[in-house]
Amino acid sequence: MSLKLHFRKHLNGNRLLFQLKQEFDIHWKGSFRGDPVKRSWSEHGEDIVIARELEYLLHNGFYVDVGSNHPTKGSNTFKLYRMGMRGITIEPNPTLLYLHAKYRSADVQLCAACGECDGVAMFYHIATHGLSTLSCERCKELVASGHHLLSRSLLPVLTLRTILNKNAFAERPVFALLSVDAESMDEVVLRSNDWTRDRPRLVVFEENQGSQSAIDYLSDLGYHPIAKCGSNHVLRLRPEAVP
C-alpha cells in the first residue's frame, strides 16, 4: 500500500478526523467567498457549463445531486446553490451528509443510495470515499488494485421515482438538473427515474464503461450531449422534448 493510501485509510477510517479534514477544506479554500458567477467548484469546470445553461432557472428550478459527496469541494451543484438555486442532495456517507446539512441547510438531504428499486443494499465504504459502491464486484476490483475497504453496512436504497415523488418543491416547479456520480452505476440510477413525469433540463453523469449505453438511453428520451468536462458528460433536453 502506498504511503498516500495508508494515510487516507487511517484519516477516513476515523469519523472525527475525517469530518475535521472536510470542514478544514471548506474554510481553507474559502468556499463561501468570491463571486459565485465567476468561480468554479466542480472538478473539471462542469458547473460553469451547468450554470450558464440554467441561469434562467435559478429561482424556479431545482437540482437532484445523486452521490453528492463533499458539499463544496468537487461539487456540481454548489455553484448553483451559491447563485440561489436549491435542491436535493443524496449521499450515503452520514458524515458528509451532516456537512451538507450544516453548510447547505436550504437543501433537502437524504442519507441513502439510489438504485433500480426501493429497499436496502450492502454499501461498501472505500477509504477513497468517492469510490464507495453498492457493487460487490466493483469493491473486489478496487481492493485488488490497492484500495482499502473501511466497512460494509446495509443502506436504504431509493429510486429516483420515489425520491422525486416524496420531495416536491412547490415554489420550484422546474426540474433543472440531475447530477449523478454513482461509481459505475450511473445508468442504473438514470433508469430508476419516471421520465414520463420528471425530465430535467440537464443531465450530468460520470464517464464509465457503460457511458455510451447511458448516452444512447438518454438520447432516446430526447437528450443530446453538449459538453464533456473531464470525466463528466453533460446532456441537454431538446426543446421539443420539454414536458
C-alpha positions as CSV (number, residue, x, y, z in Angstrom):
1,M,0.0,0.0,0.0
2,S,1.4,3.4,-0.9
3,L,2.0,6.0,1.8
4,K,-0.8,8.2,0.4
5,L,-3.3,5.3,0.5
6,H,-2.1,4.3,4.0
7,F,-2.6,7.8,5.3
8,R,-6.0,8.1,3.6
9,K,-7.1,4.8,5.2
10,H,-6.4,6.0,8.7
11,L,-7.8,9.5,8.1
12,N,-11.0,8.4,6.5
13,G,-11.4,5.5,9.0
14,N,-11.7,7.9,11.9
15,R,-15.0,9.7,11.7
16,L,-14.0,12.8,13.7
17,L,-10.7,13.3,11.8
18,F,-12.5,12.8,8.5
19,Q,-15.1,15.4,9.4
20,L,-12.4,17.9,10.6
21,K,-10.5,17.4,7.4
22,Q,-13.6,18.1,5.2
23,E,-14.5,21.1,7.3
24,F,-10.9,22.4,7.0
25,D,-11.2,22.1,3.2
26,I,-14.3,24.3,3.3
27,H,-12.8,27.1,5.3
28,W,-9.2,26.9,4.0
29,K,-10.4,27.1,0.4
30,G,-12.9,29.9,1.3
31,S,-15.8,28.0,-0.3
32,F,-18.3,30.8,0.6
33,R,-16.0,33.6,-0.6
34,G,-15.8,35.1,-4.1
35,D,-18.2,35.8,-6.8
36,P,-20.3,32.7,-7.4
37,V,-20.9,33.7,-11.0
38,K,-17.2,33.7,-11.8
39,R,-15.9,30.9,-9.6
40,S,-16.0,27.1,-10.1
41,W,-16.2,24.4,-7.5
42,S,-16.6,21.3,-9.6
43,E,-13.7,19.0,-10.5
44,H,-13.4,19.9,-14.2
45,G,-15.4,23.2,-14.5
46,E,-18.6,21.4,-15.2
47,D,-20.5,23.8,-13.0
48,I,-19.6,26.7,-15.3
49,V,-21.3,25.0,-18.2
50,I,-24.2,24.0,-16.0
51,A,-24.8,27.5,-14.5
52,R,-24.6,29.1,-18.0
53,E,-27.3,26.7,-19.2
54,L,-29.6,27.0,-16.2
55,E,-29.2,30.7,-15.2
56,Y,-32.7,31.4,-16.3
57,L,-34.0,28.8,-13.8
58,L,-32.1,29.9,-10.6
59,H,-35.2,30.9,-8.8
60,N,-37.9,28.5,-10.1
61,G,-35.8,25.4,-10.7
62,F,-34.3,22.7,-8.5
63,Y,-31.5,20.1,-8.8
64,V,-31.1,16.5,-7.7
65,D,-27.5,15.5,-6.8
66,V,-27.0,11.8,-6.6
67,G,-23.7,10.8,-4.9
68,S,-23.2,14.4,-3.8
69,N,-20.1,13.6,-1.7
70,H,-18.5,16.8,-0.3
71,P,-20.9,19.8,0.0
72,T,-18.5,22.2,-1.8
73,K,-15.3,20.5,-3.0
74,G,-15.7,18.9,-6.4
75,S,-19.5,19.6,-6.3
76,N,-21.5,20.0,-9.5
77,T,-24.3,21.8,-7.6
78,F,-22.6,24.1,-5.1
79,K,-22.2,26.9,-7.6
80,L,-26.0,26.8,-8.3
81,Y,-26.6,26.8,-4.5
82,R,-24.4,29.9,-4.2
83,M,-26.4,31.5,-7.1
84,G,-29.7,30.9,-5.4
85,M,-31.0,27.5,-6.7
86,R,-32.0,24.8,-4.2
87,G,-32.4,21.0,-4.5
88,I,-31.9,17.5,-3.1
89,T,-28.5,16.1,-2.2
90,I,-28.3,12.3,-1.8
91,E,-25.2,10.9,-0.1
92,P,-24.7,7.5,1.7
93,N,-21.9,8.8,4.0
94,P,-23.6,10.3,7.1
95,T,-20.5,12.5,7.9
96,L,-20.6,14.1,4.5
97,L,-24.4,14.4,4.7
98,Y,-24.0,16.1,8.1
99,L,-21.7,18.7,6.4
100,H,-24.3,19.2,3.7
101,A,-26.9,19.9,6.3
102,K,-24.5,22.3,8.1
103,Y,-23.3,24.3,5.1
104,R,-26.2,23.8,2.7
105,S,-29.1,23.9,5.1
106,A,-31.6,25.2,2.5
107,D,-31.2,21.9,0.5
108,V,-33.0,18.7,1.3
109,Q,-30.6,16.0,2.4
110,L,-31.1,12.2,2.0
111,C,-28.8,9.6,3.6
112,A,-29.4,6.9,1.1
113,A,-28.2,5.3,-2.1
114,C,-30.1,5.5,-5.4
115,G,-30.8,2.3,-7.3
116,E,-33.1,0.3,-9.5
117,C,-35.7,-0.5,-6.8
118,D,-36.6,0.6,-3.3
119,G,-35.1,-1.5,-0.5
120,V,-31.8,-2.0,1.3
121,A,-28.4,-3.0,-0.1
122,M,-24.9,-3.5,1.1
123,F,-22.8,-0.4,0.9
124,Y,-19.0,-0.9,0.6
125,H,-17.2,2.1,2.1
126,I,-13.8,2.6,0.4
127,A,-11.1,4.7,2.1
128,T,-11.2,6.9,-1.0
129,H,-14.8,7.8,-0.4
130,G,-15.6,8.8,-3.9
131,L,-15.1,5.2,-4.9
132,S,-17.5,3.7,-2.4
133,T,-20.0,1.5,-4.1
134,L,-23.1,-0.8,-3.9
135,S,-21.4,-3.3,-6.2
136,C,-19.7,-6.3,-4.6
137,E,-17.8,-6.9,-7.9
138,R,-16.6,-3.3,-8.1
139,C,-15.5,-3.4,-4.5
140,K,-13.4,-6.6,-5.2
141,E,-11.8,-4.8,-8.2
142,L,-10.9,-1.8,-6.0
143,V,-9.5,-3.8,-3.2
144,A,-7.4,-5.9,-5.7
145,S,-6.0,-2.6,-7.1
146,G,-4.8,-1.5,-3.7
147,H,-7.8,0.4,-2.2
148,H,-8.8,-0.2,1.3
149,L,-12.3,-1.3,2.3
150,L,-13.2,0.6,5.5
151,S,-16.5,-1.0,6.3
152,R,-19.7,-2.7,4.9
153,S,-23.2,-1.7,6.1
154,L,-26.8,-2.0,5.0
155,L,-28.1,1.2,3.5
156,P,-31.5,2.4,2.3
157,V,-31.8,2.4,-1.5
158,L,-34.4,4.6,-3.2
159,T,-35.3,5.0,-6.9
160,L,-35.3,8.5,-8.4
161,R,-39.0,7.9,-9.0
162,T,-39.6,7.6,-5.2
163,I,-37.3,10.5,-4.3
164,L,-39.0,12.9,-6.7
165,N,-42.4,11.7,-5.7
166,K,-41.8,12.3,-2.0
167,N,-39.7,15.5,-2.1
168,A,-41.6,18.1,-4.1
169,F,-40.7,21.8,-4.3
170,A,-44.0,23.8,-4.6
171,E,-42.1,27.0,-5.1
172,R,-39.7,25.5,-7.6
173,P,-41.7,23.6,-10.2
174,V,-38.9,23.1,-12.8
175,F,-36.6,20.1,-12.6
176,A,-33.4,21.9,-13.8
177,L,-30.5,19.5,-13.2
178,L,-29.9,15.8,-12.5
179,S,-26.3,15.2,-11.5
180,V,-25.3,11.5,-11.0
181,D,-22.0,10.2,-9.6
182,A,-22.8,6.6,-8.6
183,E,-19.5,4.8,-9.2
184,S,-20.2,2.8,-12.3
185,M,-24.0,2.5,-11.5
186,D,-25.0,5.8,-13.2
187,E,-27.2,4.1,-15.8
188,V,-29.0,2.1,-13.1
189,V,-29.8,5.4,-11.4
190,L,-30.9,7.0,-14.6
191,R,-33.2,4.1,-15.4
192,S,-34.9,4.4,-12.0
193,N,-36.5,7.7,-12.9
194,D,-40.0,8.2,-14.2
195,W,-39.1,10.0,-17.4
196,T,-42.7,10.5,-18.5
197,R,-43.2,12.7,-15.4
198,D,-39.8,14.1,-14.5
199,R,-37.4,15.3,-17.2
200,P,-34.6,17.6,-16.0
201,R,-33.3,20.3,-18.4
202,L,-29.8,19.0,-18.0
203,V,-28.3,15.6,-17.0
204,V,-24.7,15.2,-15.9
205,F,-23.1,11.8,-15.2
206,E,-19.6,10.4,-14.9
207,E,-17.7,8.5,-17.5
208,N,-17.5,4.7,-17.1
209,Q,-17.6,1.6,-19.2
210,G,-21.3,1.9,-19.8
211,S,-21.3,5.6,-20.7
212,Q,-22.3,5.1,-24.4
213,S,-25.2,2.9,-23.3
214,A,-26.4,5.7,-20.9
215,I,-26.0,8.3,-23.7
216,D,-28.0,6.2,-26.1
217,Y,-30.7,5.7,-23.4
218,L,-30.9,9.5,-22.8
219,S,-30.8,10.2,-26.5
220,D,-34.0,8.1,-26.9
221,L,-35.6,10.3,-24.2
222,G,-34.8,13.5,-26.1
223,Y,-31.4,14.5,-24.7
224,H,-28.2,15.4,-26.7
225,P,-24.6,15.9,-25.5
226,I,-23.5,19.5,-25.2
227,A,-20.2,19.1,-23.3
228,K,-17.6,16.7,-22.0
229,C,-15.8,18.1,-18.9
230,G,-13.1,15.8,-17.7
231,S,-14.9,12.6,-16.8
232,N,-18.4,14.1,-16.9
233,H,-20.9,14.1,-19.7
234,V,-23.4,17.0,-19.9
235,L,-26.6,16.5,-21.9
236,R,-29.4,18.9,-22.6
237,L,-33.1,18.2,-23.1
238,R,-34.1,19.1,-26.7
239,P,-36.8,21.9,-26.7
240,E,-39.3,19.6,-28.4
241,A,-39.0,17.0,-25.6
242,V,-39.6,19.5,-22.7
243,P,-42.7,18.3,-20.9
